[in-house]
Amino acid sequence: MPLTPWLMALIAFVIGIVLAILAIFMATAVLTPAAKQSDSPLIVYGNDG
Amino acid sequence: MRSIARADRPAADRWLARGLALLVALAVCAPLLGRGYTLAYDMVFVPDPAFTAHAWGGDGMVPRAVPADAILAVVGWLLPMSLVQQLLLLAATGLGVLGAWRVAPARTLLGAAATALAFGWGAYQAERLAMGQWSLLLGVALLPWVLRAGLGAADTGRAWQLALLVAAGAVAAPTAGVLTAGLALALVAALPLSGRHRALVVATAGVANATWAVPGALAGARLGRDDLGVAAFATAADTPAGVVVSALTGGGVWNRLVHLDSRASAVSAGLGLVVLAVAALGVRALVTRPATATRASDPVGPAPAPASARAGRAVLALGIIGLLLALVTTTGPGAHAVTWLTGHVPGAGLLRDAQKWLGWWLLPVALAFGVGLERVAAWFPPGSAVLVLASGALVPLVATPDYAWGVGGRLEAHPWPAAYSEAARALDEAPRPGAVVVLPWHAFRAWDWNGDRAVLDPWQRWLDRPVVVRDDLELVHRTVPGEDPVAAAVGEVLGRGGPVDTEALRALGVRYVLEDLTTAGREGPEPAGSVLVDNDRVRVVDLGPVEADPARDAHPVRVAGADLVALVWVLGLVIGGAVSRWRNGRSRVLLSR
């Protein structure tokens, strides 16, 4: 079955939404300052729960 | 409508794979490609790394980045280290995508893309990269290439590519070495290879991994039962669905500080389970030969050369072992068993950080996901099937969007301030013998110029002389004791309180104290001595001459012997492989005449 115009539009729409979510996320990541560890005087290797 | 079958469009199959791998590598690494170095947790690159006994494992300490540090020091003589780091990060993030596409049993371009993204884009990669474990990720990225080389060996009867990949994994990192060697050994056991080629792969796994296993075993006498480490580094839930779902969906690193924001939502875990459910539909095709006959009009098209069912079974079995290893220390009896092993078997410490073994799990899930997605797509009319395939392939991206952009901004490149190079030069030229003790007496640093990220102390890599750094791993809830007796002795001296006992430090072979002035954790009085360097970031104090460097139970000759054997072996593989390739090409030319 050939791709009808409405089906192609739907594919573009779905993929576009996904890419838009990624783009928004990446832009947010760029604009917000990098994650920092706590301000505690000790620099820990990690949080072990 | 153009066919999306891989067999119909071999050029598209090649170039789309390369394009997707590059796109993924750039989407993740873009902020890491600026001027300077990306420094976070275990990822410490310095401008001029020293080729020291510590780098190749000859100093008697438990090897952590051996022999990778030594290789990087040599590469650093030829290329700028910032460029080397960027290339390694691009490889660690992109190679897995390309390899998974190439080895995918999926018959369509979109099915192969689904496999590539399911393998190369997920919580495992994001969390491990956030912890700076690039060498582990490089080893995991080699896994599909190992599978490809194994299938190639069964096809052509030549196993040198497989052996070289095993060697590459071994020099990247100990766990990477075990991951790649484990898969290669499973494949040579499962595939119809000659005894000679099986022996070549087995011997390479032994010889190449000896570069870290020999220094590890020689330092093994000091290893004790590590119940603290086993408990601290057990797989942890990074989704609301618990630790089992977290591990099944590729996440669950022990360190809660690097858990992804996206994983906190049920959507991410739900999408991860969707990937698993679709993969379950593809498992049968992975472990049995997929049907090759399809209708010519089928947009899915005929199948490419099917992946060997035997290899598929080996990959699946190893994946299940990886999943079980990741979960074993989350159970009481499992934690007890691994704790016992850490006290009795050298190298069992590798089992502590259990979630690493999910590297084996990712491969069968990804391979089966692409095939399973094609099965789901086959339920729909051809036009809609393309939509299903395209949307399904993007599910891994949507489930873990914060892998993009340096793991959601957690990683970023920054140049080292000149003050550090100044101190390194002064200490390299300072009188010998004598080790350097680095203060504050903690293993990790956080500098304002690097966004206050926690970074392992860099001086053992930077200075061309013995450096003593605290090797206890300080965590939020516990401190996992280190294994270096010299560091323990220095820690005891520094912990006495009052003025620093410089005579006691000199008796241990310590001549210089390097104080990092701009990181958190400074405490206690200044050590007395003549000041060698005093800039805005680093102060170096000379405590006075010492008789010898700190004494450790080192076995440099044995370790160097193991390294030499490995070097000659790998050179032999490279030369043998090149000759084999040349002969193969020549015979093809002769046959075509």
Interface residues (C-beta under 8 A of the other chain):
Chain A: M1 P2 L3 T4 L7 L10 I11 V14 I15 V18 I21 L22 F25 M26 A29 V30 T32 P33 A34 A35 K36 Q37 S40 P41 L42 I43 V44 Y45 G46 N47 D48 G49
Chain B: M1 A27 P31 Y41 M131 A231 A232 F233 A236 W254 N255 R256 L257 V258 P381 P382 G383 S384 V386 L387 A390 S391 L394 L397 V398 P401 D402 A404 W405 G406 G408 G409 R410 E412 H442 A443 F444 R445 A446 G451 D452 R453 A454 L473 E474 L475 V476 H477 R478 T519 A520 G521
